[in-house]
Amino acid sequence: PILSPSATMLARSCRVVRERHFALVGSMPCRQVIRGCPRGASSCRPAASYSPEVGVRRPAKQEQRRTVTAEATFQAAPVETKNLDFSDPAAAFAAKSNFELLRTTLVFTICRIGPIVRHCQTLYDLALKILGSTITHGLLRHTLFNHFCAGENAKEIVPKMDKLHRYGIGGILDYAAEAKDEQPAPRAAAPEVVPAGEAEDDVVGAPLSARLYHYENESKCDAHRDIFLDAVRAVKDATPNGFAAIKLSGLGDPKLLERMSNVLVQMASLFKSLADGGEEPMDYPCALFYVADRSGVLDYETFSKAWKNLFHVDSEEEVREIFSKLDVDEDGQINFLEWSSGFKLSEVDALVHKCKKQGPVYKSALSPEERALYFNLVNRVEQIIMLAEELDVRVMVDAEWTDIQPAIDSLVLWLQRKYNRGSKPIVFNTYQCYLKGMHERALRDLDRSKIEGWRFGAKLVRGAYMVSEREKAQTRGHESPICETYEDTEQNYHNVIDACVSHNAESDSDEPGHGKAEILIASHNQSSIEFALKRLEELGKNSDGVYFGQLLGMADHLTFTLGAKGFAAYKYVPYGPIDEVVPYLIRRTQENSAILGSEGVQQERQMVQKELRRRMLPI
């Protein structure tokens, strides 16, 4: 049975843990490897070859793939904000036909009708019964589907991608269809309408992944992996300068990711406890992982005394060996970056069995079955990234809710260390800036990339789980992880942008770790885009390595204006069979309804109407 792995599978998983040196928080190369490498730690990269324990194999060399569309090339435009006008409808909608502008107006109108938005799933089911699938999907195709999606398969999306490329726009492909399933996924409730004046990104983290996943079994996760592999191939064929988007909750059980996240949180709490002299670690909630105190530094005396307070120790030499292993730079002190990179998954189980008390750290260790399932997830993710590396496609890993995000970040850091050592980053992580502590996390990861010698790649969003995160925090009785006000979120978002562009301004070479970070500013908020460009202008730098992204069918006045001025602008492009994309279309309709009162959407509506009047009433 999939959820009850055989003894052989468990034994294999144990070998994988030992042989791969997979670290608990991001697998920094082990101390012995770093010291033994004649080229230094920054040059060490684990081989991405076949591993018989988990069946990871580099994809076989494929025949030369024919690129069916012209590649969009972006120039690093000199930043001059005075020449940038997002309010010119003629320029913003030059790529749209009159029919497309009328369709945009129709979509806005539909999203304003509350009963339709609230009951759109019921109306869809009713239309299938009365009109049949052919007529129903035909109507959807010429309205919502063609507005928000690029096509049903990799071949169909080519015309739309060609059109985007002609206007200087790249693509981030997201296969939006649900994997085949006998049991429908739970329906999401329609979001509440936001009052006029509230910014759209306070509600919707733009752009979001097109998929929501619900774990059933391991074979379903394999099916999701195959979908993501197809998406990587589609990027190579349809938008070679683009990205593929993946979501790790589709590749493993979110409950497993939650358990793994708890391990990471408790190890962070243990570091704080050691720095404080060996008091029993607090049971820290995952939601507050990013605001945990990481400022302490452990010298040997402090470490030894605190370690003996918490764990059974056989000898002083044992403690000295643990300290030396964690003190990677051999300066006699252990900081949090060294601590978080030093423990391997295989060591946690042995560690907890030496706890003097059965507290939070003791209870956090994964079972053998959980470790086996976790490495199944690792196997699936690495197959996707291996193919992406072979086809020279960049992959963005979406952020998710805080109960599972620490595990996602840990795995993505490991992938970045392994695959982001070439001329450009292959793996991009996502930073949700409505979370407290995200600026500090971005600074830590930028430092990691410099110390360890890999290229930083990130997608910056505000966030997508604001309401649910606050509700969970209130129910559980702890501080909310979400910034208290929209202004706080805005400041946090801009601080992260500033950290990344400042890192680029200080870059003194093109070597991994010292080269420029690559970031995608994924926002429908005009003020954030203007902030990023203004900072680049102030620093006297061009926009090389800084990209901008918005959802297909939304915020065209931002995307196309940026593209026309030579900036690297992207559309987040969902695609898939129309009958399987309906959940995404329903969600997008509901989210549009929720943000219709926002300033940005009001501006876009007015610009569409103004452009229609200009074209139809030229006099």
RODREN-760486 format. One record per residue (C-alpha): residue in one letter; x, y, z. Coordinates in steps of 0.25 Angstrom, whole numbers, plus 5000, padded with zeros to 4 digits. Layout:
REM RODREN-760486
AXYZ
...
END
This chain:
REM RODREN-760486
P500050005000
I500550144996
L500350205010
S500950075017
P502350065010
S503049925011
A504249905019
T505049905007
M504550045003
L504850095017
A506250035016
R506550105003
S506050235009
C507050225020
R508150205010
V507650325003
V507750415015
R509150365018
E509650375004
R509050504999
H509450585012
F508050645011
A508150755021
L506950795030
V506950935026
G507550945012
S508650845012
M509850925012
P511050835007
C511550755020
R512750805027
Q513650695022
V513250725007
I513550875009
R514850855016
G515350745006
C514950824993
P516150884987
R515350984980
G514551034993
A513151014997
S512551104987
S513051014976
C512450884982
R511150834975
P510550704978
A510450624965
A509050614959
S509250474954
Y508350344956
S508050304970
P507550164971
E506950184984
V505950284980
G505950264965
V506350404961
R506950404947
R507350514939
P506450514927
A507050444915
K507550534904
Q506450574895
E506350604880
Q506550754877
R505250814880
R504650914870
T504351044876
V503051084870
T503051224873
A503951344873
E504751364886
A504451494893
T505751564896
F505751674907
Q506751784907
A507251844920
A506651974918
P507252094925
V506252134935
E505652274933
T504352274941
K503952414935
N503652344922
L502752244928
D501252264926
F500352154931
S499052244928
D499152244913
P498052144908
A498452154894
A499852094897
A499352004908
F498351934899
A499051944886
A499051794886
K497551774888
S496551774877
N495251834878
F494551704881
E495551674892
L495351814898
L493851784898
R494051644904
T494851714915
T493751804918
L492751684918
V493651614928
F493751734937
T492151734936
I491951594940
C492951604952
R492051714957
I490751634957
G490751574971
P489751454969
I490551404957
V491851414965
R491351344977
H490651234970
C491551214957
Q491851074960
T490351044961
L490051114949
Y491151044942
D490650904946
L489250954942
A489750994928
L490350864926
K489050794928
I488250884920
L489150924909
G490150814909
S491650824909
T491850864895
I491050994896
T491451024910
H492851014908
G492751084894
L492151204902
L493251194913
R494351194902
H493951324895
T493751394909
L494451354922
F495451244916
N496051334905
H496151454914
F496851384925
C497551264918
A498451244906
G497851104901
E497650964904
N498950904901
A500450944897
K500050954882
E498851044884
I499651144893
V500651174882
P499851284875
K499551364888
M500951344893
D501451394879
K500551514881
L501151544894
H502551534889
R502251634878
Y501951734889
G503151704897
I502451614907
G502951484912
G502151364918
I502051294932
L501351164928
D500351104938
Y499650974935
A498251004941
A497550874939
E497150784950
A497850644949
K496750544946
D495950504958
E494750424961
Q494450504974
P494250654971
A495150754980
P494450834990
R493850964985
A494451094990
A493451194996
A493451324988
P494251434995
E493551555000
V493451684992
V494551784996
P494051924998
A494552034989
G495852094992
E496551964997
A497751924989
E497551794981
D498851734986
D498251745001
V497351624996
V497951554984
G499451524983
A499651544969
P499951464961
L499551334968
S499651194964
A498551144956
R498351014964
L497850974977
Y498350824981
H497650724990
Y498450604994
E497950464991
N499050374989
E500450364984
S500050324970
K499250454969
C500450524972
D501250454961
A500150504952
H500350644956
R501850624954
D501550584940
I500750704938
F501850794943
L502850724934
D501950754922
A501850904926
V503350914926
R503350854912
A502350954908
V503151074912
K504351024904
D503451014892
A502551134893
T503251244901
P504751204903
N505051324911
G503951294921
F503651214933
A502851094938
A502151104951
I501950984961
K501350964974
L501950864984
S500650834991
G500250764978
L501550674979
G501350614993
D500350615005
P500250755011
K500150685025
L501550635022
L502050775019
E501350825031
R502050715040
M503350755033
S503150895035
N502950865050
V504350795050
L504950925045
V504251015054
Q504650935066
M506050935062
A506051085061
S505451085075
L506550995080
F507651095075
K506951205083
S506951115095
L508351085094
A508751235092
D507951255105
G508651155113
G507951025111
E506551055115
E505450955110
P505151005096
M503751065094
D502751005085
Y502751105074
P501651115064
C502051105049
A501251235046
L502251315054
F503551245048
Y503951365040
V503951455053
A504751355062
D505951415069
R507151375061
S508151475066
G508851385076
V510351335074
L510851215081
D512251205086
Y512751065090
E512651095105
T511151135104
F510851025094
S511450915102
K510750955115
A509350975109
W509550845101
K509750765113
N508550825120
L507650775109
F508250645104
H508950525109
V510450525106
D511450415106
S512650495106
E513250635104
E513850595091
E512450565086
V512050705089
R513250765083
E513050685070
I511650735069
F512050875071
S513250865061
K512250805050
L511350925052
D512451035052
V512651025037
D513551155036
E514351105048
D514351235055
G513951175068
Q512551225068
I511251165062
N510251265056
F508851235051
L509251215036
E510251115040
W509251045050
S508051035040
S508950975029
G509750885038
F508650775043
K508350665033
L506950595033
S507650465037
E508250525050
V506950585056
D506350445060
A507650415067
L507650545073
V506250545079
H506550405085
K507650475094
C506650585099
K506550585114
K505050625113
Q504050585103
G503750725099
P503450795086
V504750755080
Y504650615084
K503250605078
S503550675065
A504450555058
L503850495046
S503550345046
P504150245036
E502950245028
E502850405027
R504350405023
A504050315012
L502850395007
Y503650525008
F504750464999
N503650424989
L503350574989
V504850614987
N504950514976
R503750574968
V504250714970
E505650684966
Q505150614953
I504450744949
I505650824952
M506650734945
L505750744932
A505650894934
E507250904935
E507350814922
L506350904914
D506951034920
V505551064926
R505351144939
V504451094950
M503651174960
V503251104972
D501951164978
A501851204993
E500651145001
W500151155015
T501051165027
D500751025033
I501550965021
Q502451085016
P503651055024
A503750915018
I503550975004
D504651085007
S505650975012
L505450884999
V505551004990
L506851054997
W507450914994
L507050924980
Q507551064978
R508951024984
K508950904974
Y508350964961
N508651114962
R510151104960
G510151134945
S510051254937
K508651284942
P507751234953
I506851114949
V506051114962
F505251234968
N504651234982
T503451324985
Y503451424996
Q502051465002
C502251605007
Y501051615015
L501751525025
K502451585037
G503951565036
M504051545021
H505051655019
E505951595029
R505751455022
A506151515009
L507351575014
R507751445020
D507551375007
L508351474999
D509451455009
R509351305008
S509551314993
K510751404994
I511451315005
E511051184998
G511251224983
W509951214976
R509051304969
F507851364976
G506551354969
A505151404975
K503751444972
L503251554981
V501751554984
R500951614995
G500251484998
A498951394996
Y498551345010
M498251475018
V496851445023
S497151295026
E498451325033
R497851425042
E496651335046
K497651215049
A498451305058
Q497251355065
T496751215067
R498051165072
G498251275081
H499551335076
E500051455069
S499651475054
P500751455044
I500151555035
C500551705035
E499551785043
T499151885032
Y499251895017
E500352005019
D501151915027
T501051805016
E501451915006
Q502651955014
N503051815015
Y502851785000
H503651904997
N504751875007
V504951735000
I505051794986
D506051894991
A506851784998
C506951714984
V507251834975
S508251884985
H508951744985
N509051754970
A509551894971
E510751844979
S511051724970
D512451724966
S512551604957
D511651514949
E512151384957
P511051304965
G510851374979
H511451504974
G510551524962
K509251594961
A508051534967
E506851514958
I505451554963
L504051554958
I503251664964
A501851604963
S500851714966
H499651784960
N500051904969
Q500552014960
S501252084972
S502051964975
I502551954961
E502852104961
F503652084974
A504551984968
L504852064956
K505052184964
R506052114973
L506752064960
E506852204955
E507352254968
L508452144968
G508852184954
K508552044949
N507851974938
S506751874940
D507551754937
G507151634945
V505851714950
Y504551654944
F503051694945
G501851604945
Q500351614944
L499251514942
L498751494927
G497451564926
M497751664937
A498651794939
D498951804924
H499251954925
L500451914934
T500951794926
F500851854912
T501351984916
L502651924923
G502851834910
A502751954901
K503852024909
G504751904908
F504651854922
A504551704924
A503051684926
Y502251554927
K500851504927
Y500551384937
V499851294926
P498951184930
Y498551074920
G497850944920
P496650864915
I495450964916
D494550864924
E495750844934
V496050994935
V494651034940
P495151034955
Y496151134952
L495251214943
I494251214955
R495251254965
R495751364956
T494351424954
Q494151424969
E495551494971
N495251594961
S493851624968
A494551634981
I495551744976
L494651824967
G494551934977
S496051954977
E496752074971
G497551994961
V496351914955
Q495552044955
Q496652114947
E496751994937
R495251994935
Q495252134932
M496452124922
V495752014915
Q494452094913
K495252214909
E496052134898
L494752074893
R494152214891
R495352264884
R495352154874
M493852154872
L493652304872
P494952364866
I494352494864
END
